[in-house]
Amino acid sequence: MLSHLTALVLLPAMALAGVSFETDSRPINRAAPGASSADMLAKVMPAVVSIRTAEVIPASVLKRYSGRIDPDRVLKDEKTGETLLPTGLGSGTIVHPDGFVVTNRHVVMKQDRNTVSETVIVQLQDRREFRAKVLGVDAGSDIAVLKIEGRNLPFARFADSDKARVGDVVFAIGNPLDVGMTVTSGIVSALGRAGKQGMGMAFEDFIQTDAAINPGNSGGPLIDYEGRLLGMNTAIRTAASGGSGNIGLGYSIPANLIVSVASDLANGGKVVRGLIGVQGEDLPLSEATKLNLAKTGAVRVSLISDGLPAAKAGLKVGDIIVALDGKPFENWNELRLAISRHKPGEVLTINFIRDGRGSLTRVTVAERTLDR
C-alpha cells in the first residue's frame, strides 16, 4: 500500500503490438440440464403485462397546480381527451387468449383501497397498450380479473399448485420499480403460509419463495420450471429497519386459488364461497399423538353457529374433524379454505372423532356472506 497519495504516478499507455483476444462465439448448450431456462421463459414472458392505474385530473386542479405537476407523468386519454395522472404500478398475466388478465386487487384500487381506479392501462411486452375493464375484485384473496379487447393473445396456462413441493425451482416475472420486465429465480421456500405473515386477507394460502420480488411485481406470475403459472406474486416481508426491498421472503397466491376466484369474477363479477357454520382450532400435538393423528392435521370444533349446516348435521363443539370428503388436511386454515371453495348446495362428508370414537356426517354447504 502506498504511504502517500503523491507517490501514485500514472504512466502513459503503451501499445501492445500483435496481441489479440479470443472469443468463443458458440451459444451455451441450453439442452444441458440446468444450463438455461431461456427458451421456456421466451414462451411465457409475452403473456406477462405491466399494469398502470391513473385518475382523471379535473381542469380546475390542472390550473391550480400548473407548473407543479411533472409533465412527464401526465397522460392523455385517447378516446375522451381527459388528462390523467398515473397513480399506481403493478404486473399481471394474460390467462386466456381473449384477453382475460389476472392481477392483485390492490394493484387496481385507488389509494383509499375501497374504490376501483377509473383508468387501468395494460401494456404488453410488444408495447401495445389497452385500456382494461375491471370485471371484478375480491378483497378476501386480493385477486382481480381484467378484460382487454384482443384476440389470439399470448397467455399462460395454470399449474396444479397442490402438487408444488418445497425446493421446486420457480421464476418471478414482473415490472419491479418500473425498471422494465424482469425475471428473477429461486425456489419454493414453504407452502401454506397464512396468518402469521400479517397480510390481512381473509383467505390466505401463500406459496413462499426466495425469488426476488419488489414493489411493482405485485400481480405478476410465479412460473414453474415447465413455464406454467404456479402463483401470483402478492406481498413481501421487508427488513425490520423499514426498508421496502426484497430480503428473500416473498409470498404468492397459489394457482388453484386463483383459478377458483378468477372463474367466479370472470363469469359473474363476484366470488361465491361456501360456509357450513363452524370454527375450529388446531389440535395440540400432545392430544393428536394420543389419538394417532400426529402425522395428519386435526381440528377441534370451537364454535357451531345455530341454524347453519354444521349444526343441522349434528356437529358439536369439541368434535375433532380429521378429514373432508375423505381427504386429510394440515390445519384449520387449510380446512377453512377447502370448505370455502365449495359452492352452495354441494354436499360434504366430514369425518370426525367424538368421545374417542370415529364417525361421519354429511353437510350441505350454504353461501358465505360478508358478515359471516
Backbone hydrogen bonds in HBPLUS format (Angstrom, degrees):
<---DONOR---> <-ACCEPTOR-->    atom                        ^
c    i                          cat <-CA-CA->   ^        H-A-AA   ^      H-
h    n   atom  resd res      DA  || num        DHA   H-A  angle D-A-AA Bond
n    s   type  num  typ     dist DA aas  dist angle  dist       angle   num
A0007-ALA N   A0004-HIS O   3.03 MM   3  5.56 161.1  2.06 114.4 120.4     1
A0008-LEU N   A0005-LEU O   3.07 MM   3  5.69 167.7  2.09 118.3 122.2     2
A0030-ARG N   A0028-ILE O   2.91 MM   2  5.67 115.3  2.34 114.6  97.3     3
A0032-ALA N   A0029-ASN O   3.07 MM   3  5.72 162.3  2.10 116.5 121.9     4
A0035-ALA N   A0032-ALA O   3.06 MM   3  5.46 166.2  2.08 137.0 136.6     5
A0041-LEU N   A0037-SER O   2.95 MM   4  6.16 168.6  1.97 160.0 163.6     6
A0042-ALA N   A0038-ALA O   2.88 MM   4  5.99 150.2  1.96 147.9 156.0     7
A0043-LYS N   A0040-MET O   3.11 MM   3  5.42 138.3  2.29 102.6 113.8     8
A0044-VAL N   A0040-MET O   3.31 MM   4  6.69 148.5  2.42 145.4 153.8     9
A0045-MET N   A0041-LEU O   2.87 MM   4  5.71 163.7  1.90 158.9 161.4    10
A0047-ALA N   A0044-VAL O   3.00 MM   3  5.71 156.1  2.06 122.4 129.6    11
A0048-VAL N   A0045-MET O   2.95 MM   3  5.27 163.0  1.98 115.7 121.4    12
A0094-ILE N   A0047-ALA O   2.80 MM  47  5.13 169.6  1.81 155.4 158.6    13
A0049-VAL N   A0092-GLY O   2.93 MM  43  5.17 166.1  1.95 132.9 137.6    14
A0092-GLY N   A0049-VAL O   2.97 MM  43  5.17 137.9  2.15 144.7 144.3    15
A0050-SER N   A0123-GLN O   3.04 MM  73  5.19 161.7  2.08 151.1 153.0    16
A0123-GLN N   A0050-SER O   2.88 MM  73  5.19 168.3  1.90 154.2 157.8    17
A0051-ILE N   A0090-GLY O   2.87 MM  39  5.01 170.7  1.88 131.1 129.0    18
A0090-GLY N   A0051-ILE O   2.80 MM  39  5.01 142.9  1.93 152.5 156.9    19
A0052-ARG N   A0121-ILE O   2.88 MM  69  5.15 164.0  1.91 150.6 156.0    20
A0121-ILE N   A0052-ARG O   2.73 MM  69  5.15 173.7  1.74 164.6 166.1    21
A0053-THR N   A0088-GLY O   3.13 MM  35  5.00 160.1  2.17 123.1 127.1    22
A0087-THR N   A0053-THR O   2.77 MM  34  5.53 166.2  1.79 135.8 139.2    23
A0054-ALA N   A0119-THR O   2.95 MM  65  5.13 150.4  2.03 141.0 144.7    24
A0119-THR N   A0054-ALA O   3.24 MM  65  5.13 135.3  2.46 165.9 163.7    25
A0055-GLU N   A0085-LEU O   3.12 MM  30  5.47 158.6  2.16 135.6 136.8    26
A0085-LEU N   A0055-GLU O   2.91 MM  30  5.47 158.0  1.96 150.0 155.4    27
A0057-ILE N   A0083-THR O   2.82 MM  26  5.63 167.1  1.84 153.9 154.9    28
A0061-VAL N   A0058-PRO O   2.99 MM   3  5.32 124.3  2.31 105.2 119.0    29
A0062-LEU N   A0058-PRO O   3.01 MM   4  6.38 161.2  2.05 155.6 161.4    30
A0063-LYS N   A0059-ALA O   2.97 MM   4  6.20 159.9  2.01 150.5 155.0    31
A0064-ARG N   A0060-SER O   3.03 MM   4  6.17 156.5  2.08 139.4 146.2    32
A0065-TYR N   A0061-VAL O   2.86 MM   4  5.99 160.0  1.90 157.3 161.5    33
A0068-ARG N   A0065-TYR O   2.85 MM   3  5.38 163.0  1.88 139.2 142.9    34
A0073-ARG N   A0070-ASP O   2.99 MM   3  5.58 157.1  2.04 117.5 124.5    35
A0074-VAL N   A0071-PRO O   3.33 MM   3  5.28 148.6  2.43  97.5 106.1    36
A0075-LEU N   A0084-LEU O   2.78 MM   9  4.87 170.6  1.79 146.5 149.8    37
A0084-LEU N   A0075-LEU O   2.79 MM   9  4.87 172.2  1.80 141.2 142.4    38
A0077-ASP N   A0082-GLU O   2.92 MM   5  5.27 166.1  1.94 154.8 159.4    39
A0081-GLY N   A0077-ASP O   2.69 MM   4  4.92 146.2  1.80 141.7 149.6    40
A0091-SER N   A0218-SER O   2.81 MM 127  5.74 163.6  1.84 168.7 163.5    41
A0093-THR N   A0102-VAL O   3.05 MM   9  5.51 154.8  2.12 150.0 158.0    42
A0102-VAL N   A0093-THR O   2.96 MM   9  5.51 158.9  2.00 153.0 153.9    43
A0156-ALA N   A0094-ILE O   2.90 MM  62  6.34 156.5  1.95 156.8 159.0    44
A0095-VAL N   A0100-PHE O   2.86 MM   5  5.86 161.1  1.89 158.9 165.3    45
A0099-GLY N   A0096-HIS O   3.00 MM   3  5.76 152.7  2.07 130.0 129.9    46
A0153-LEU N   A0097-PRO O   2.98 MM  56  4.51 173.6  1.99 128.6 126.5    47
A0148-ILE N   A0099-GLY O   2.89 MM  49  4.93 159.6  1.93 138.5 145.3    48
A0101-VAL N   A0146-LEU O   2.90 MM  45  4.93 166.8  1.92 135.9 139.1    49
A0146-LEU N   A0101-VAL O   2.76 MM  45  4.93 166.2  1.77 149.8 154.7    50
A0103-THR N   A0144-ALA O   3.06 MM  41  5.33 157.3  2.11 148.4 150.5    51
A0144-ALA N   A0103-THR O   2.86 MM  41  5.33 155.0  1.92 149.2 144.6    52
A0107-VAL N   A0104-ASN O   3.19 MM   3  5.34 145.6  2.31 100.5 110.2    53
A0105-ARG N   A0142-ASP O   3.05 MM  37  4.71 154.9  2.11  92.1  98.9    54
A0108-VAL N   A0105-ARG O   3.07 MM   3  5.69 136.6  2.26 115.3 124.8    55
A0117-SER N   A0108-VAL O   2.83 MM   9  5.75 179.7  1.83 156.5 156.6    56
A0110-LYS N   A0115-THR O   2.69 MM   5  5.57 170.4  1.70 179.2 176.8    57
A0113-ARG N   A0110-LYS O   2.85 MM   3  5.44 163.3  1.87 120.6 126.0    58
A0132-ALA N   A0120-VAL O   2.76 MM  12  5.43 161.5  1.79 159.9 165.0    59
A0122-VAL N   A0130-PHE O   2.79 MM   8  5.18 167.7  1.81 160.3 162.9    60
A0130-PHE N   A0122-VAL O   2.84 MM   8  5.18 152.9  1.91 147.3 156.5    61
A0124-LEU N   A0128-ARG O   2.86 MM   4  5.36 160.7  1.90 159.4 164.6    62
A0127-ARG N   A0124-LEU O   2.97 MM   3  5.26 153.7  2.04 117.1 118.5    63
A0133-LYS N   A0147-LYS O   2.95 MM  14  5.16 169.0  1.97 146.7 149.3    64
A0147-LYS N   A0133-LYS O   2.80 MM  14  5.16 142.1  1.94 144.3 156.4    65
A0135-LEU N   A0145-VAL O   2.87 MM  10  5.61 139.6  2.03 145.1 157.8    66
A0145-VAL N   A0136-GLY O   3.05 MM   9  5.68 160.2  2.09 161.6 165.7    67
A0138-ASP N   A0143-ILE O   2.85 MM   5  5.39 146.9  1.96 161.4 171.0    68
A0142-ASP N   A0138-ASP O   2.87 MM   4  5.61 129.6  2.12 145.1 160.0    69
A0143-ILE N   A0138-ASP O   3.34 MM   5  5.39 142.6  2.49 139.2 144.7    70
A0203-PHE N   A0140-GLY O   2.89 MM  63  5.45 160.5  1.93 150.5 145.6    71
A0229-LEU N   A0157-ARG O   2.75 MM  72  5.96 169.6  1.76 158.0 159.5    72
A0159-ALA N   A0229-LEU O   3.01 MM  70  5.59 158.8  2.05 133.4 128.4    73
A0163-LYS N   A0160-ASP O   3.01 MM   3  5.84 165.2  2.04 123.0 127.8    74
A0164-ALA N   A0161-SER O   3.15 MM   3  5.24 167.3  2.16 107.3 110.8    75
A0168-ASP N   A0165-ARG O   3.08 MM   3  5.79 162.3  2.11 142.6 142.6    76
A0167-GLY N   A0188-VAL O   2.89 MM  21  5.22 154.7  1.96 137.8 145.8    77
A0188-VAL N   A0168-ASP O   2.80 MM  20  5.36 140.7  1.96 145.8 158.8    78
A0170-VAL N   A0186-GLY O   2.98 MM  16  5.50 165.6  2.00 130.2 133.3    79
A0186-GLY N   A0170-VAL O   2.97 MM  16  5.50 151.3  2.06 156.8 156.1    80
A0171-PHE N   A0223-ILE O   2.83 MM  52  4.98 147.3  1.93 140.6 150.3    81
A0223-ILE N   A0171-PHE O   2.70 MM  52  4.98 166.5  1.71 155.1 154.6    82
A0172-ALA N   A0184-THR O   2.85 MM  12  5.25 149.3  1.94 139.3 149.3    83
A0184-THR N   A0172-ALA O   2.94 MM  12  5.25 155.4  2.01 148.9 156.7    84
A0173-ILE N   A0221-PRO O   3.14 MM  48  5.75 162.9  2.17 164.6 168.7    85
A0174-GLY N   A0182-THR O   3.16 MM   8  5.58 150.7  2.25 148.2 156.7    86
A0182-THR N   A0174-GLY O   2.77 MM   8  5.58 155.8  1.83 161.5 169.5    87
A0178-ASP N   A0175-ASN O   3.39 MM   3  5.35 161.3  2.43 119.5 115.8    88
A0179-VAL N   A0176-PRO O   3.02 MM   3  6.08 159.9  2.07 135.2 136.7    89
A0177-LEU N   A0215-PRO O   2.63 MM  38  5.70 159.3  1.67 152.4 159.8    90
A0189-SER N   A0208-GLN O   2.66 MM  19  5.23 149.0  1.75 137.6 144.3    91
A0190-ALA N   A0208-GLN O   3.32 MM  18  4.93 150.8  2.41 125.6 123.0    92
A0208-GLN N   A0190-ALA O   2.92 MM  18  4.93 164.6  1.94 137.6 141.3    93
A0193-ARG N   A0206-PHE O   3.02 MM  13  4.80 157.1  2.07 144.3 138.9    94
A0206-PHE N   A0193-ARG O   2.85 MM  13  4.80 143.9  1.98 155.2 144.8    95
A0196-LYS N   A0194-ALA O   2.63 MM   2  5.80 128.3  1.89 120.6 104.0    96
A0198-GLY N   A0195-GLY O   3.11 MM   3  5.87 165.7  2.13 121.2 125.4    97
A0207-ILE N   A0252-SER O   2.74 MM  45  5.01 164.8  1.76 150.3 155.1    98
A0252-SER N   A0207-ILE O   2.84 MM  45  5.01 155.1  1.90 142.6 151.1    99
A0209-THR N   A0250-GLY O   2.94 MM  41  5.21 155.8  2.00 136.5 142.7   100
A0250-GLY N   A0209-THR O   2.99 MM  41  5.21 161.3  2.02 161.8 163.9   101
A0217-ASN N   A0214-ASN O   2.87 MM   3  5.63 162.4  1.90 150.3 154.0   102
A0220-GLY N   A0217-ASN O   2.87 MM   3  5.50 163.0  1.90 146.3 149.5   103
A0219-GLY N   A0233-ASN O   2.74 MM  14  5.49 156.6  1.79 174.8 171.7   104
A0233-ASN N   A0220-GLY O   2.79 MM  13  5.51 153.7  1.86 162.0 168.4   105
A0222-LEU N   A0231-GLY O   2.79 MM   9  4.81 154.6  1.85 135.2 132.1   106
A0230-LEU N   A0222-LEU O   2.77 MM   8  5.55 146.6  1.88 156.3 167.7   107
A0231-GLY N   A0222-LEU O   3.15 MM   9  4.81 143.4  2.29 135.8 137.6   108
A0224-ASP N   A0228-ARG O   2.91 MM   4  5.48 158.5  1.96 151.7 158.2   109
A0227-GLY N   A0224-ASP O   2.93 MM   3  5.40 165.2  1.95 118.5 122.5   110
A0255-ALA N   A0230-LEU O   2.84 MM  25  5.05 140.1  2.00 143.5 133.3   111
A0232-MET N   A0253-ILE O   2.84 MM  21  4.97 140.6  2.00 131.5 144.4   112
A0253-ILE N   A0232-MET O   2.82 MM  21  4.97 149.2  1.91 141.2 137.5   113
A0234-THR N   A0251-TYR O   2.90 MM  17  5.88 170.6  1.91 160.8 161.5   114
A0235-ALA N   A0251-TYR O   3.28 MM  16  5.20 162.3  2.31 140.5 143.2   115
A0251-TYR N   A0235-ALA O   2.80 MM  16  5.20 153.5  1.86 163.4 158.5   116
A0237-ARG N   A0249-LEU O   2.92 MM  12  5.46 157.6  1.98 158.1 163.7   117
A0242-GLY N   A0239-ALA O   3.03 MM   3  5.82 165.5  2.05 122.6 125.2   118
A0257-LEU N   A0254-PRO O   3.13 MM   3  5.61 128.4  2.41 110.5 122.6   119
A0258-ILE N   A0254-PRO O   3.12 MM   4  6.44 156.2  2.18 150.1 157.5   120
A0259-VAL N   A0255-ALA O   2.87 MM   4  6.14 165.5  1.89 162.5 164.5   121
A0260-SER N   A0256-ASN O   3.21 MM   4  6.30 161.0  2.25 138.0 142.9   122
A0261-VAL N   A0257-LEU O   3.04 MM   4  6.20 171.8  2.04 154.2 156.0   123
A0262-ALA N   A0258-ILE O   2.69 MM   4  5.66 167.6  1.71 160.8 165.1   124
A0263-SER N   A0259-VAL O   3.01 MM   4  5.84 152.6  2.08 139.7 146.2   125
A0265-LEU N   A0261-VAL O   3.00 MM   4  6.33 163.5  2.03 154.1 159.0   126
A0266-ALA N   A0262-ALA O   2.82 MM   4  5.87 161.6  1.85 150.8 155.6   127
A0267-ASN N   A0263-SER O   3.13 MM   4  6.10 144.5  2.26 138.3 146.9   128
A0268-GLY N   A0264-ASP O   2.81 MM   4  5.67 139.6  1.98 149.4 157.9   129
A0269-GLY N   A0265-LEU O   3.00 MM   4  4.14 138.6  2.18 105.9 115.1   130
A0368-ARG N   A0273-ARG O   2.79 MM  95  5.39 172.5  1.80 150.7 150.3   131
A0274-GLY N   A0340-SER O   2.88 MM  66  4.26 160.4  1.91 112.3 117.2   132
A0275-LEU N   A0366-ALA O   2.84 MM  91  5.18 136.2  2.03 142.6 145.8   133
A0366-ALA N   A0275-LEU O   2.89 MM  91  5.18 167.9  1.90 161.1 160.5   134
A0310-ALA N   A0276-ILE O   2.68 MM  34  5.22 159.6  1.72 158.2 154.2   135
A0305-SER N   A0277-GLY O   3.01 MM  28  5.10 172.2  2.01 144.1 145.4   136
A0279-GLN N   A0303-LEU O   2.99 MM  24  5.04 152.7  2.07 144.6 146.1   137
A0302-SER N   A0279-GLN O   2.82 MM  23  5.64 160.3  1.86 136.8 143.1   138
A0303-LEU N   A0279-GLN O   3.32 MM  24  5.04 149.1  2.43 134.6 128.5   139
A0281-GLU N   A0300-ARG O   2.99 MM  19  5.40 145.1  2.11 141.5 152.4   140
A0300-ARG N   A0281-GLU O   2.85 MM  19  5.40 157.4  1.90 167.6 161.0   141
A0283-LEU N   A0298-ALA O   2.98 MM  15  5.58 164.2  2.01 149.2 145.2   142
A0287-GLU N   A0284-PRO O   3.09 MM   3  5.52 121.7  2.45 108.0 121.0   143
A0288-ALA N   A0284-PRO O   2.91 MM   4  6.19 162.9  1.94 156.7 162.5   144
A0289-THR N   A0285-LEU O   2.83 MM   4  5.94 154.2  1.90 151.5 156.9   145
A0290-LYS N   A0286-SER O   3.39 MM   4  6.60 153.9  2.46 135.9 141.5   146
A0291-LEU N   A0287-GLU O   3.25 MM   4  6.55 138.9  2.43 141.8 152.3   147
A0291-LEU N   A0288-ALA O   3.17 MM   3  5.19 130.1  2.43  94.7 107.9   148
A0293-LEU N   A0288-ALA O   2.68 MM   5  4.71 169.7  1.69 151.5 148.3   149
A0292-ASN N   A0289-THR O   3.05 MM   3  4.93 163.9  2.08 107.2 109.9   150
A0296-THR N   A0293-LEU O   3.19 MM   3  5.46 160.2  2.23 110.2 116.3   151
A0297-GLY N   A0329-PHE O   2.86 MM  32  5.20 122.6  2.20 159.3 166.9   152
A0299-VAL N   A0321-ILE O   3.03 MM  22  5.19 164.4  2.06 147.7 152.8   153
A0321-ILE N   A0299-VAL O   2.74 MM  22  5.19 146.6  1.85 164.8 157.9   154
A0301-VAL N   A0319-ASP O   2.81 MM  18  5.45 168.6  1.83 167.2 171.2   155
A0318-GLY N   A0301-VAL O   2.90 MM  17  5.17 159.1  1.94 135.0 141.6   156
A0308-LEU N   A0305-SER O   3.34 MM   3  5.90 163.3  2.37 133.9 133.9   157
A0311-ALA N   A0308-LEU O   3.09 MM   3  5.72 120.8  2.45 120.3 133.0   158
A0312-LYS N   A0308-LEU O   3.15 MM   4  6.36 162.4  2.18 153.1 158.4   159
A0313-ALA N   A0309-PRO O   2.87 MM   4  6.03 139.1  2.04 147.1 158.1   160
A0315-LEU N   A0310-ALA O   3.12 MM   5  5.59 152.0  2.20 163.1 156.4   161
A0314-GLY N   A0311-ALA O   3.10 MM   3  5.23 157.5  2.15 103.6 110.7   162
A0319-ASP N   A0316-LYS O   3.12 MM   3  5.75 165.4  2.14 134.1 137.2   163
A0320-ILE N   A0353-ILE O   2.97 MM  33  4.98 165.3  1.99 145.9 150.3   164
A0353-ILE N   A0320-ILE O   2.74 MM  33  4.98 146.2  1.85 132.4 143.5   165
A0322-VAL N   A0351-ASN O   2.87 MM  29  5.68 166.4  1.89 144.8 149.4   166
A0351-ASN N   A0323-ALA O   3.06 MM  28  5.07 165.0  2.08 137.9 142.5   167
A0324-LEU N   A0327-LYS O   2.96 MM   3  5.24 161.9  1.99 144.2 143.8   168
A0327-LYS N   A0324-LEU O   2.98 MM   3  5.24 165.1  2.00 111.9 116.3   169
A0325-ASP N   A0349-THR O   2.65 MM  24  4.68 176.1  1.65 158.5 157.6   170
A0335-LEU N   A0331-ASN O   3.07 MM   4  6.38 158.5  2.12 151.2 157.6   171
A0336-ARG N   A0332-TRP O   2.84 MM   4  6.00 164.2  1.87 155.2 159.5   172
A0337-LEU N   A0333-ASN O   2.97 MM   4  6.16 158.7  2.02 147.3 152.9   173
A0338-ALA N   A0334-GLU O   2.97 MM   4  6.13 157.7  2.02 145.1 151.4   174
A0339-ILE N   A0335-LEU O   3.01 MM   4  6.27 158.8  2.05 152.1 156.9   175
A0340-SER N   A0336-ARG O   3.02 MM   4  6.21 158.4  2.07 145.6 151.9   176
A0341-ARG N   A0337-LEU O   3.14 MM   4  6.37 136.0  2.34 145.7 155.8   177
A0342-HIS N   A0339-ILE O   3.13 MM   3  5.63 159.8  2.17 113.6 119.8   178
A0346-GLU N   A0343-LYS O   3.08 MM   3  5.86 165.5  2.10 143.4 146.5   179
A0345-GLY N   A0365-VAL O   2.85 MM  20  5.25 165.9  1.87 137.5 139.3   180
A0365-VAL N   A0346-GLU O   2.80 MM  19  5.47 170.7  1.81 170.3 170.6   181
A0348-LEU N   A0363-VAL O   2.78 MM  15  5.15 166.8  1.79 152.9 154.3   182
A0363-VAL N   A0348-LEU O   2.78 MM  15  5.15 158.5  1.83 148.8 156.2   183
A0350-ILE N   A0361-THR O   2.84 MM  11  5.42 172.8  1.84 168.1 170.2   184
A0361-THR N   A0350-ILE O   3.02 MM  11  5.42 146.2  2.13 140.7 151.2   185
A0352-PHE N   A0359-SER O   2.92 MM   7  5.46 168.0  1.93 144.7 148.6   186
A0359-SER N   A0352-PHE O   2.76 MM   7  5.46 147.1  1.87 167.4 172.5   187
A0354-ARG N   A0357-ARG O   2.93 MM   3  5.39 164.0  1.95 149.8 149.9   188
A0357-ARG N   A0354-ARG O   3.05 MM   3  5.39 167.2  2.06 115.3 118.9   189
A0372-ARG N   A0369-THR O   3.16 MM   3  5.70 164.9  2.18 122.1 122.0   190
